[in-house]
Amino acid sequence: IMLSIVLQVACSLLAWFSLYQGFAGRNQHRTPEWSCRLVTLMHGLLVTFFSGYIALIDGPWPLTHAGYPNTAAQVWLMSLSLGYFIFDFCWCLHFKTENELMLSHHLLSICGMVLVLAMGTSATEVNAVVFVSEITNPLLQVRWFLREVGRYHSLVGDVVDSLFVALFLGLRIVGGVWIVHSVMTSPRTIWMLKGGVLAMYAVSLGFMLHICSFVKRKWMKKYSLWRNEGKGGQHPKTNGHPPAC
């Protein structure tokens, strides 16, 4: 069984790397980050859909079945996502694009997935963590692409920012509390994984501080714009932006 899982992870890593190479070949006039973010967008969409389906429909329910044996669907998803996180972690180290908080997020994700795949249990709660963590990722990538093509300062940019903040606070922070509680009170979940889930939630709180700072900056500039327009002023050329979380 472990050999099969290792092969799945290896195939996933190869698939994500090949997808990156394909995007890089078609976008030679763009930076490497453009191609990497296209891969990240694809991963975010796929994993959000499948992790949500597993957690909410296929089961088992993560708030009541933490620590239970992994299902075939959970193993497949963990392998798919683990391959991506290994690829992206190596890419970030090579290009030195991310700070310690983001690297910690990736490293915790990798360690958590390796642990549950090796044990054969607890993919239920890790799948829930993946769902609430990745559901905001596509919006973050769309926001980056809007900035790159000069379309961020628009109604679309404001809608994307608002959805991102609402989903992050509602699912990753508030929903994360329920997941952490179910994991910490589960007699089946080992203490190492409980510590990992707590660490992942601490990383989310770190991201939240950056996001709150971004929201404050953005709405202060919106207020300044409103006052300037009332006085016949100009639209400011810059805007705040959240961290790449």
Secondary structure by P-SEA (a helix, b strand, c coil): caaaaaaaaaaaaaaaaaaaaaaaaacccccaaaaaaaaaaaaaaaaaaaaaaaaccccccccccccccccaaaaaaaaaaaaaaaaaaaaaaaaccccaaaaaaaaaaaaaaaaaaaacccaaaaaaaaaaaccaaaaaaaaaaaaaacccccaaaaaaaaaaaaaaaaccaaaaaaaaaaaaacccccaaaaaaaaaaaaaaaaaaaaaaaaaaaaaaaaaaaaaaaaaccccccbbbbbccc
